[in-house]
Structures are given as structure tokens and as C-alpha cells.
């Protein structure tokens, strides 16, 4: 059976040369190359969703791929697609980089300029390793290799006060109540309110995971607060200044750890764009942007969508707007908001019924929001629309994308610097 090889690199000439040489290898079947980290992860995720057998045996990553650095990209592939052998092509084939590549999960390193014999040897070794892993997992191991893992949804506010935390909490509660293991992470690192909404005291926060290079299940469990509802909570630090410790790289590792352990991961990203929230939004399966139907909020939503697009975090059509505090008599209707922002639009709107929320918010008991109230019914219906819980009717939401990469976090960091 031919070895399927997926080349990946941003330099067209380098990729063309690599593809030509790969096509000359015995029993090799190069597939169409990808040009950036996001396209590579998306392609692997799509193939894994169909079947593990659809994944290429070998991925060859050129050092100039971007915007995510090659070693970070290799680490993510190794975590999410462990039966794929990854080879790094680089001008620096020294022992230091070789050790770093192996630590990231690469199966080999090939120096530039390319040498046929060296490339053939590395590809063959990676392909044999990949085939061995798949044979091993084929014997009762299907659950170990289940593709990309859990579903990640980010909830961002167009501006402060639009209700993003309420939406995130209720989506997570609905998913948990439907029988799915669910984690809610508060990435509003300086002003996060999830702990206040649930009136809980905690010792560990997301900042405690920021400096850990390899987040094991035990380390993650130590940082997570288990709520009475069954929700796993990863909370924002109590000292806002510690939010600076949580980098985009740390967030990617935290999301991968959560994704591998929980069926649904909801991330409250607040209304401020940082490197951490940029990484979260770009890497999510579905990115929600919460707005209210007033001029100021809609302008803020449009501004946010355009900024995400400029920074290559997320395209407008891959973002879903949720309209909160909606009334039929409001002058700005959801269809108009969709036209203004150019985004997808959630079919479910959340009614303006703050009296239903006021008591539970003040008491820190948002999880006890009246199930008969219009706000909870709408938010749980939204969870069904997104495919996070059993939908009362209609098909699951399809406005997000299948799997994300890490393009935006790097783009944000580069422009910030």
C-alpha cells in the first residue's frame, strides 16, 4: 500500500521542490500540499472526522510554515493526531534543534538542501512507525484515537456588558445536563466573573497552568474546580495582573488538554482581545460573538469582526453572532445585524428579560436560573442549535468550522510587537 505524504510549507518554491522529490520515493503518494498551519490542522481534522484510516501516514513540515512556529505546530499534531508521523525540514539540523523537534513529537528531521537518501530514510521510518501505531490501536484501541477530540466553543462579547458570561455559563450547563462531560474556562483574565456568578471560592486558576509545558490529566485535574452541577471550571486568576502570565502558547496547550478530556469545552473570552483570547477564538470549532440590538453594540460587533479578520484570527463568515436582550419592537433586527457584520447568525435569540436573571446573579446562583423562564429556555435552545445539547427541534448548527489551527494568535502577537 502506498505511503500517503502531506507536504506543508509557506514557500511555494520550497514546497514544489519537496513535492517533486517526494513523488520520486518508492511507494510514495504525495497529496496536494497545504500552505499554512491552519490549513494543515483543518485538513487533518476533516480527514480524522471521516476515519483514522483517511489520515496520511506522514506529514512533512517545512520550517518556514506559518504563522504558527513549526515546533508548536508539530506538538499540536502529535497531541491531536498521534498516528501521524511528522518530519521537520530545516536548514538547521544540529543536535539542539533535533532534540527540540523530538520533544515536540516529530519522528524525524531532514536538513536543507534536501538529500534524496536522507529524505527517503526518514519518510520510510515515519511511515513504518505510523503503520505500527495504527495496527496497535486497531486492537481495541479505537477509543484512544478518536480524531480531533471534544468540541471547543468560544463566547466573546462585542463590548462589555453584552452578556457573554451568562451565555457561556448556560451553554456549558446545558451541555453538562445533556450527559456530555463539559468544561468551562474563564479566559477573561483580568475581569472574569464566572466565579462570582457561581459564588465559589477557589485556589487554582488558569494562570497556574501557564508555565507548565506538558499538561497531564492529573495536573489539569488539580487546576480544575468541580462544581456541584458536574461542570469542570477552569477559572480566571483572582489577581488580575496574573493574567499576563497566560500567553497564546499556554492557551493552545490548555485548550488541547481540555479538548482531550472533555466532550464539550466552552471558553468565556470576554470583550478584550489579547494574545490568549486570540489563540482561543482562532482555534475554536465555533466562535460566538454576543451583541445586543443597539447601535453601540452592533458597531462594536462589526469592529470586532473586522479586527479578527485583519489579524487573521477568524473570518467573518466563520463567526456566529448571538443577539441578546432581543425584543420584537427593537429597531435593529437580527437580519440587519447579520448584514452589517457579515457573519453567520444564530437562529435562536435571547429575550430581554433581566428580571429573570437579577435574583440569581446577585445571589451567585446563575446555575439555578428558572427552567421555565424565557432566558434559560432560549439559551438552552441555543445549545441545542450549536450541537452542544439535545436540540428541541431543527438540525444542529453548522456556522462554525470543523477544526481550527493557530494562525490568529501569532498574527496578533506579531502586530502587537
Phi and psi in degrees as a GROMACS rama.xvg file:
@    title "Ramachandran Plot"
@    xaxis  label "Phi"
@    yaxis  label "Psi"
@TYPE xy
-65.884  150.342  UNK-2
-87.3248  119.422  UNK-3
-82.825  126.845  UNK-4
-124.969  127.419  UNK-5
-109.067  107.684  UNK-6
-79.2284  146.399  UNK-7
-143.656  124.392  UNK-8
-174.601  155.204  UNK-9
-89.7346  -21.3825  UNK-10
-86.0714  111.519  UNK-11
-57.8723  -40.9479  UNK-12
-66.1383  -42.6935  UNK-13
-65.1981  -41.3473  UNK-14
-67.4072  -39.2933  UNK-15
-62.3415  -43.7903  UNK-16
-64.6814  -41.3744  UNK-17
-64.4494  -43.5028  UNK-18
-64.1884  -40.4895  UNK-19
-60.7807  -44.5186  UNK-20
-69.2284  -37.5483  UNK-21
-63.9404  -37.2513  UNK-22
-65.9743  -18.1026  UNK-23
-87.6742  -9.52639  UNK-24
-72.731  145.125  UNK-25
-65.3928  136.334  UNK-26
58.0076  29.1448  UNK-27
-102.563  143.459  UNK-28
-133.018  83.041  UNK-29
-63.0885  135.257  UNK-30
-99.3562  164.338  UNK-31
-53.0995  131.546  UNK-32
-70.7215  161.195  UNK-33
-114.541  156.527  UNK-34
-109.495  -10.0824  UNK-35
-151.772  172.342  UNK-36
-65.1458  -38.4436  UNK-37
-64.7813  -45.5934  UNK-38
-62.8744  -36.2009  UNK-39
-65.562  -49.6537  UNK-40
-65.9599  -40.3304  UNK-41
-60.7977  -42.6126  UNK-42
-63.4673  -45.972  UNK-43
-64.2358  -39.2429  UNK-44
-64.8107  -41.5287  UNK-45
-63.7155  -43.2623  UNK-46
-67.4899  -40.1059  UNK-47
-65.9583  -32.4658  UNK-48
-65.7718  -30.2319  UNK-49
-76.2085  -52.1598  UNK-50
-174.804  147.502  UNK-51
-60.2763  -33.6623  UNK-52
-65.8955  -17.6822  UNK-53
-80.0815  -15.3981  UNK-54
-69.6179  144.397  UNK-55
-66.7904  149.899  UNK-56
-70.3633  -34.4063  UNK-57
-132.36  137.37  UNK-58
-117.872  127.621  UNK-59
-107.832  114.482  UNK-60
-105.18  122.02  UNK-61
-79.279  143.736  UNK-62
-61.1055  -22.7422  UNK-63
-91.71  11.0133  UNK-64
-64.5933  151.159  UNK-65
-154.218  -179.882  UNK-66
-80.0795  -13.9677  UNK-67
-74.7288  133.507  UNK-68
-56.5016  147.543  UNK-69
-58.1596  -42.2459  UNK-70
-66.8203  -39.2292  UNK-71
-65.804  -37.9683  UNK-72
-64.5466  -42.712  UNK-73
-61.9474  -40.4684  UNK-74
-61.2281  -42.454  UNK-75
-66.0373  -41.9006  UNK-76
-62.4389  -42.3761  UNK-77
-63.273  -35.2436  UNK-78
-74.2888  -42.0867  UNK-79
-91.9488  -26.0691  UNK-80
-132.587  69.8662  UNK-81
-66.7188  -11.5944  UNK-82
-95.1583  10.0942  UNK-83
-105.05  125.683  UNK-84
-85.7418  128.327  UNK-85
-111.582  132.681  UNK-86
-118.244  133.473  UNK-87
-99.9895  129.584  UNK-88
-103.418  123.485  UNK-89
-149.697  156.185  UNK-90
-78.4337  -22.8624  UNK-91
-105.361  100.581  UNK-92
-103.249  26.7212  UNK-93
-72.2103  169.652  UNK-94
-63.9289  -32.2063  UNK-95
-65.7023  -48.0985  UNK-96
-68.303  -36.0329  UNK-97
-60.0432  -44.8309  UNK-98
-64.0037  -41.6223  UNK-99
-65.0551  -39.816  UNK-100
-65.4105  -41.0672  UNK-101
-65.1926  -40.0617  UNK-102
-63.3135  -30.6132  UNK-103
-79.507  -14.0052  UNK-104
112.601  7.1887  UNK-105
-69.2532  152.391  UNK-106
-101.484  -2.51365  UNK-107
179.783  165.86  UNK-108
-138.296  132.426  UNK-109
-121.693  130.219  UNK-110
-84.5175  155.83  UNK-111
-101.974  144.077  UNK-112
-67.6617  153.561  UNK-113
-66.1695  140.541  UNK-114
-119.284  128.266  UNK-115
-57.04  -48.8378  UNK-116
-62.9564  -43.9807  UNK-117
-64.5287  -45.2918  UNK-118
-63.4312  -43.7257  UNK-119
-61.0112  -42.0436  UNK-120
-63.4089  -46.2436  UNK-121
-67.1519  -42.0482  UNK-122
-63.8903  -42.9745  UNK-123
-63.0375  -42.6874  UNK-124
-64.425  -43.5716  UNK-125
-65.2993  -38.9138  UNK-126
-66.2646  -40.7362  UNK-127
-65.1804  -40.6032  UNK-128
-62.8273  -45.2322  UNK-129
-61.0574  -43.739  UNK-130
-64.1012  -38.8805  UNK-131
-64.1627  -41.8985  UNK-132
-62.6889  -42.6638  UNK-133
-67.5559  -37.203  UNK-134
-64.724  -40.5469  UNK-135
-65.3299  -45.3926  UNK-136
-71.0493  -19.8698  UNK-137
-69.3369  -15.7988  UNK-138
-100.068  85.4004  UNK-139
72.7855  12.9882  UNK-140
-109.743  16.4721  UNK-141
-61.4729  -31.4079  UNK-142
-72.2755  -21.6664  UNK-143
-72.5981  -38.0371  UNK-144
-111.445  88.3492  UNK-145
-110.668  24.4085  UNK-146
87.1019  -146.352  UNK-147
-72.3847  -11.6231  UNK-148
96.2492  -156.031  UNK-149
-69.2958  169.019  UNK-150
-87.7999  132.137  UNK-151
-111.875  126.159  UNK-152
-125.298  127.548  UNK-153
-101.91  145.272  UNK-154
-124.469  115.594  UNK-155
-119.783  151.428  UNK-156
-98.0785  138.886  UNK-157
-61.4954  -32.3854  UNK-158
-156.242  171.054  UNK-159
-63.0416  140.281  UNK-160
88.571  9.49795  UNK-161
-85.8068  -9.34716  UNK-162
101.523  23.3247  UNK-163
-63.245  -40.8949  UNK-164
-66.0734  -40.8539  UNK-165
-60.8892  -43.9678  UNK-166
-62.5871  -46.9555  UNK-167
-60.716  -44.6403  UNK-168
-61.2143  -48.1998  UNK-169
-68.9289  -34.4615  UNK-170
-62.7425  -43.7854  UNK-171
-65.3009  -41.9261  UNK-172
-64.0532  -39.7977  UNK-173
-65.0344  -42.0745  UNK-174
-63.9332  -43.7297  UNK-175
-63.338  -42.7541  UNK-176
-65.6737  -24.5513  UNK-177
-82.3058  0.510589  UNK-178
100.142  5.5341  UNK-179
-95.5591  134.861  UNK-180
-65.6195  127.724  UNK-181
-134.43  137.757  UNK-182
-120.209  141.751  UNK-183
-121.7  119.084  UNK-184
-111.845  131.988  UNK-185
-95.5927  103.281  UNK-186
-100.78  10.8638  UNK-187
-81.8314  79.9054  UNK-188
-68.6702  -24.3199  UNK-189
-101.532  -29.5704  UNK-190
-129.961  29.1915  UNK-191
-64.7523  139.538  UNK-192
-118.289  6.7018  UNK-193
-58.902  -43.9124  UNK-194
-62.1775  -38.5225  UNK-195
-69.4859  -38.8199  UNK-196
-64.051  -25.6028  UNK-197
-108.737  0.711048  UNK-198
51.8251  57.0115  UNK-199
-121.905  150.711  UNK-200
-105.37  137.402  UNK-201
-142.255  156.834  UNK-202
-106.178  -40.3364  UNK-203
-98.6693  152.091  UNK-204
-143.201  178.593  UNK-205
-61.2347  -27.4736  UNK-206
-65.5823  -26.7916  UNK-207
-71.1992  -16.4239  UNK-208
-95.3964  -8.82972  UNK-209
-64.0815  -35.2297  UNK-210
-93.518  4.3479  UNK-211
-94.7737  120.976  UNK-212
-75.8342  -34.424  UNK-213
-126.192  101.609  UNK-214
-86.6403  101.603  UNK-215
-80.1419  163.087  UNK-216
-55.5545  -36.803  UNK-217
-68.3558  -42.5938  UNK-218
-62.6355  -41.8321  UNK-219
-63.8434  -43.2172  UNK-220
-61.6974  -34.521  UNK-221
-67.7134  -28.6026  UNK-222
-89.1994  -16.6271  UNK-223
-87.5591  138.976  UNK-224
-98.2753  125.019  UNK-225
-92.7199  113.962  UNK-226
-83.8165  159.965  UNK-227
-58.7859  -27.4327  UNK-228
-75.0711  -10.4047  UNK-229
100.479  -11.6953  UNK-230
-63.6062  139.801  UNK-231
-94.3926  121.284  UNK-232
-111.677  127.362  UNK-233
-113.602  107.749  UNK-234
-97.2378  157.336  UNK-235
-69.5029  150.771  UNK-236
-63.7877  144.673  UNK-237
-66.5511  -28.2872  UNK-238
-99.4065  109.544  UNK-239
-55.2753  -32.1222  UNK-240
-65.5221  -20.1138  UNK-241
-71.8142  -13.0428  UNK-242
-58.5965  -26.907  UNK-243
-66.6859  -18.5655  UNK-244
-72.7063  -20.4519  UNK-245
-90.298  100.101  UNK-246
-89.4224  171.841  UNK-247
-61.9435  -38.3144  UNK-248
-64.1589  -42.8321  UNK-249
-61.6336  -40.6606  UNK-250
-64.4894  -40.714  UNK-251
-60.6092  -41.9325  UNK-252
-67.4326  -39.7245  UNK-253
-64.843  -43.361  UNK-254
-63.2671  -42.7727  UNK-255
-61.6961  -39.6467  UNK-256
-65.7635  -43.3718  UNK-257
-66.4942  -42.3677  UNK-258
-60.9574  -36.0962  UNK-259
-75.2446  -16.0975  UNK-260
-108.7  -26.4743  UNK-261
-123.257  149.085  UNK-262
-74.4562  -32.504  UNK-263
-131.093  131.902  UNK-264
-125.475  118.152  UNK-265
-108.623  129.461  UNK-266
-116.873  117.897  UNK-267
-86.4934  109.073  UNK-268
-98.7226  0.715994  UNK-269
63.8079  -156.665  UNK-270
-115.647  -0.00443983  UNK-271
-103.456  135.813  UNK-272
-91.8959  119.902  UNK-273
-126.462  176.098  UNK-274
-59.8854  -36.4444  UNK-275
-66.6063  -49.0851  UNK-276
-71.0402  -29.9588  UNK-277
-62.5262  -43.4266  UNK-278
-63.3371  -38.8477  UNK-279
-66.6791  -48.8148  UNK-280
-63.7081  -41.937  UNK-281
-67.797  -34.7287  UNK-282
-89.1583  -1.04302  UNK-283
-78.0041  154.542  UNK-284
-74.4327  -38.7388  UNK-285
-135.037  129.729  UNK-286
-113.332  116.793  UNK-287
-98.9835  141.12  UNK-288
-123.195  114.537  UNK-289
-92.245  129.379  UNK-290
-137.453  162.033  UNK-291
-108.323  155.103  UNK-292
-82.5425  59.9223  UNK-293
-132.058  161.485  UNK-294
-59.6165  -45.3037  UNK-295
-62.6393  -46.1583  UNK-296
-68.1933  -39.7107  UNK-297
-67.0982  -39.376  UNK-298
-62.3241  -40.165  UNK-299
-64.2471  -38.7527  UNK-300
-62.695  -44.5404  UNK-301
-63.0592  -41.2733  UNK-302
-63.2168  -41.2431  UNK-303
-65.0871  -45.8063  UNK-304
-60.7327  -43.7716  UNK-305
-64.7594  -38.9606  UNK-306
-65.844  -43.664  UNK-307
-58.088  -39.2287  UNK-308
-69.9471  -42.735  UNK-309
-61.9143  -39.3708  UNK-310
-86.5948  6.16115  UNK-311
58.4222  36.6226  UNK-312
-85.8001  -48.3795  UNK-313
-162.147  142.074  UNK-314
-79.3174  155.417  UNK-315
-59.266  -43.4902  UNK-316
-70.09  -12.5094  UNK-317
-96.9538  5.61424  UNK-318
-109.32  139.826  UNK-319
-113.869  122.53  UNK-320
-87.9676  133.403  UNK-321
-111.732  125.7  UNK-322
-93.6269  117.049  UNK-323
-103.946  154.779  UNK-324
56.8075  46.8645  UNK-325
-87.8613  139.445  UNK-326
-132.551  153.748  UNK-327
-66.8965  -23.1325  UNK-328
-91.5313  -3.68992  UNK-329
-64.3773  144.975  UNK-330
-70.758  -33.9413  UNK-331
-95.4671  108.617  UNK-332
-94.3232  158.285  UNK-333
-53.2053  -39.5316  UNK-334
-61.1546  -36.5871  UNK-335
-68.7832  -38.8128  UNK-336
-62.0785  -39.9571  UNK-337
-63.3893  -41.8201  UNK-338
-66.2519  -38.706  UNK-339
-68.0575  -42.2472  UNK-340
-88.6924  -23.6415  UNK-341
73.9315  19.8255  UNK-342
-99.3447  175.557  UNK-343
-74.7406  161.049  UNK-344
-129.775  128.217  UNK-345
-65.8703  135.27  UNK-346
-65.8601  -31.6744  UNK-347
-85.1707  127.707  UNK-348
-107.499  153.259  UNK-349
-103.633  122.398  UNK-350
-71.1679  158.051  UNK-351
-83.0139  92.8404  UNK-352
-142.135  64.0332  UNK-353
-65.3185  -24.6151  UNK-354
-61.0167  -29.7972  UNK-355
-67.7066  -28.9675  UNK-356
-91.2943  -29.135  UNK-357
-56.3114  -46.6521  UNK-358
-63.8233  -47.0122  UNK-359
-72.5504  -30.6376  UNK-360
-67.1678  -47.6991  UNK-361
-63.6861  -31.5144  UNK-362
-87.6632  -5.9352  UNK-363
67.4587  36.5239  UNK-364
-129.193  45.8705  UNK-365
-61.4694  -25.8674  UNK-366
-69.5829  -11.5543  UNK-367
-101.783  19.0618  UNK-368
-54.5527  134.481  UNK-369
-55.6617  121.739  UNK-370
-66.5623  -19.5695  UNK-371
-87.5409  -9.50813  UNK-372
-73.8404  155.789  UNK-373
-69.7463  -31.4794  UNK-374
-67.8705  -49.5424  UNK-375
-66.0079  -39.6937  UNK-376
-60.5053  -40.9853  UNK-377
-66.879  -44.3857  UNK-378
-68.9936  -34.8219  UNK-379
-74.0339  -31.1131  UNK-380
-65.6403  -36.7714  UNK-381
-62.7668  -40.5061  UNK-382
-60.249  -38.9804  UNK-383
-66.1567  -40.2822  UNK-384
-61.724  -35.7366  UNK-385
-81.218  -6.27033  UNK-386
83.1743  12.9891  UNK-387
-85.7292  -21.2308  UNK-388
-145.604  174.591  UNK-389
-66.6562  120.914  UNK-390
-79.0553  138.544  UNK-391
-63.1393  -32.9734  UNK-392
-166.035  163.469  UNK-393
82.9803  162.14  UNK-394
-75.5472  163.163  UNK-395
-66.8852  151.384  UNK-396
-64.3014  142.199  UNK-397
-129.933  26.2725  UNK-398
-81.8281  -16.7921  UNK-399
-83.5897  -170.005  UNK-400
-115.04  166.987  UNK-401
-69.0356  -49.7231  UNK-402
-150.798  147.715  UNK-403
-103.848  166.016  UNK-404
-111.266  -139.353  UNK-405
-136.001  28.7504  UNK-406
-62.2993  -46.257  UNK-407
-69.5659  -36.7462  UNK-408
-61.2682  -40.7316  UNK-409
-69.4828  -42.3189  UNK-410
-60.4991  -37.9408  UNK-411
-66.7685  -44.2875  UNK-412
-65.1333  -39.8517  UNK-413
-64.7319  -44.1044  UNK-414
-72.0803  -31.1882  UNK-415
-65.4936  -41.0249  UNK-416
